[in-house]
């Protein structure tokens, strides 16, 4: 593994605890956009996602949120279909 690959993976691991903090703050889903690439002429987005799983409860994922991109910029959304929260 190259030093650049190791640094990138360490940065991804650091974001995992952030996603868990968001879930702990009463969001049902948190996502972090790691990178966007074009592969075979298709846009591909790599995301790190954490979801609260409550098998017996109601679907309360209509809460809403924001998604952070790989540079940490937060994109707000009020669409229920996004279903993501990130502090």
C-alpha positions in Angstrom: 0.0 0.0 0.0 1.4 3.4 -1.0 1.6 6.3 1.5 -1.2 8.1 -0.4 -3.5 5.1 -0.3 -2.8 4.7 3.4 -3.6 8.4 4.1 -6.8 8.2 2.1 -8.0 5.1 4.0 -7.1 6.7 7.3 -9.2 9.7 6.3 -12.2 7.4 5.5 -11.8 5.6 8.9 -11.8 9.0 10.7 -15.2 9.8 9.1 -16.8 6.7 10.5 -17.0 8.1 14.0 -18.5 11.3 12.6 -21.3 9.3 11.0 -22.0 7.4 14.3 -22.2 10.8 16.1 -24.8 11.9 13.6 -26.8 8.7 14.1 -26.5 9.3 17.9 -28.0 12.8 17.4 -31.3 11.3 16.3 -30.8 11.0 12.6 -31.7 7.7 11.0 -29.2 7.9 8.2 -25.9 9.7 7.6 -23.8 9.7 4.5 -20.5 11.1 3.4 -19.6 11.4 -0.3 -16.0 10.1 -0.5 -15.4 10.8 -4.2 -16.9 11.0 -7.7 -15.3 9.3 -10.7 -16.2 8.6 -14.3 -15.9 4.9 -15.0 -16.7 3.6 -18.5 -18.4 6.9 -19.3 -20.7 6.7 -16.2 -20.6 9.0 -13.2 -19.9 6.9 -10.1 -20.1 8.2 -6.5 -18.5 6.4 -3.6 -20.3 6.9 -0.4 -19.9 5.9 3.2 -23.3 5.4 4.8 -24.5 4.6 8.3 -28.1 3.7 9.0 -30.1 3.2 12.2 -31.9 -0.1 11.9 -35.1 -0.4 13.9 -36.8 -3.5 12.7 -39.9 -3.1 14.8 -40.5 0.7 14.6 -42.2 2.9 12.2 -40.4 4.3 9.2 -39.2 7.7 10.6 -36.7 8.3 7.8 -38.7 11.3 6.6 -36.5 13.4 8.7 -34.1 15.2 6.6 -30.8 16.6 6.2 -27.6 17.2 4.5 -24.9 15.3 2.8 -21.2 16.2 3.0 -19.0 15.8 0.0 -15.4 14.6 0.1 -14.1 18.1 0.9 -16.5 18.4 3.8 -18.9 20.8 2.1 -22.4 20.3 3.3 -25.3 20.2 0.8 -28.7 20.9 2.4 -31.8 19.1 1.2 -35.4 19.1 2.3 -36.5 16.3 0.0 -37.6 13.2 2.0 -36.1 11.0 -0.6 -32.6 12.1 0.3 -33.0 10.7 3.9 -29.6 11.7 5.1 -28.3 13.8 8.0 -24.8 15.0 8.6 -23.6 17.5 11.2 
